[in-house]
Amino acid sequence: MDVNAAVAALAAIAGVCTGVIAMLAFRWSERDQARPTRTSLHTDAVLPPGVDTVLSVLRSSAVVLDESDSVVKASSAAYALGLVRGGKLAVEPMLHMARDTRRDGEIRQVELDLPRRGTGRGEALAVSARVAPLGSRLVLLLVEDLTEARRIEAVRRDFVANVSHELKTPTGALSLLSEAVMDASDDPEAVTRFAGRMQIEATRLTNLVQELIDLSRVQNDDPLEDAEPVRVDELVAEAIDRSRHTASTKQITMAAGGTADLYVWGNRGQLAAALGNLVENAVNYSPARTRVGIAGRRIAAPGGDLIEIAVTDQGIGISEKDRERIFERFYRVDPARSRATGGTGLGLAIVKHVAASHGGEVTVWSSEGQGSTFTLRLPEAGAVRDRASAGRGPVTADEDDDVPYETFSSAVPHSPAIVPAPEVLP
């Protein structure tokens, strides 16, 4: 009996001890989980009060490092730039800067070119990195992406250089021709010849200045501020009239067709300039006794119907390598021919900007020796179409077309881009 009692007592004591040990282990686990971990990412407990809020509103990529170079806090932009990987700062120069700042407390700043990881391209990522101490143990790294700013600066620099070159050519020619006129003052025939050349160079200079003004205007003006429903038929007629004299001189036939009574929404002046540039280029780069066609139609698109205006010629065509650059400012496929036609190299750049600012696009199909088709796609003025379908405005139904889109394609045989089915457009 005494033995049984002793065994029971020992069992009770053992149970109590087990329970105490289990409770202590549970408490210890809770305390360990609640303890802040400096090596964990995005941990706020080790940051000074208010720092996390400030970092969340900064435009720069932010990374906070502790004394062991582990990342305590990193913004999503820092991960997107590839600055942080595996809980560590992945850019060695920035890591050295952070260690130096931690050692002496001095603020450091440097600009670096970093490789783009995972893009397969050799382009560098330009960044500005600034390192500063944050409290007694932490270091703050702020990184700003300068890639786009540098690209814009390069574009501006090239633009200024190109403008200077383009202005220098006609002004230099005018200067030389004026001297020639003075030297040939006693030769009426030479004076007449030199005066004619001066008129050509003066016209070229005027066109260049005007297109620079036009390009500046379309870049600075918001087309939607003065937007209105613009009838495509009127834009086409205006573009044809603009190039009628040149086309007549070269015996080029200009034909308009497609769907009638189409409307686009935008700035009438900008749209007229864009389409006029396309038609003018088609006429200038087409041989004599050929055709230039302009056709409009409506095409279905996921975000709403688009109006497509195609300008087709039977000209010299554009090579594949040139097609990638023809919308750049001052780029010319044939510089010698551009000088002969008075081209400035800004017309297609204006077209591209007008299309983009109106929510559309411009594309090109071309085959060397066969011709080219430039296609301008713009959002349709939906309100005008709704009024027309309700009988309160111009009729826009395809059955009332003046010239069917399909029929017009036969006017320019070398234009596979002008076909009735939009899915087969090049």
Secondary structure, 3 states (H helix, E strand, C coil): CHHHHHHHHHHHHHHHHHHHHHHHHHHHHHHHHHCCCCCCCCCCCCCCCCHHHHHHHCCCEEEEECCCCEEEEECHHHHHCCCEECCEECCHHHHHHHHHHHHHCCCEEEEEEEECCCCCCCCEEEEEEEEEEECCCEEEEEEEECHHHHHHHHHHHHHHHHHHHHHHHHHHHHHHHHHHHHHCCCCHHHHHHHHHHHHHHHHHHHHHHHHHHHHHHHHHCCCCCCCEEEEHHHHHHHHHHHCHHHHHHCCCEEEEEECCCCEEEECHHHHHHHHHHHHHHHHHCCCCCCEEEEEEEEECCCCCCEEEEEEEECCCCCCHHHHCCCCCCCCCCCHHHHHHHCCCCCHHHHHHHHHHHCCCEEEEEEECCCEEEEEEEEEECHHHHHHHHCCCCCCCCHHHCCECHHHHHHHCCCCCCCCCCHHHCC
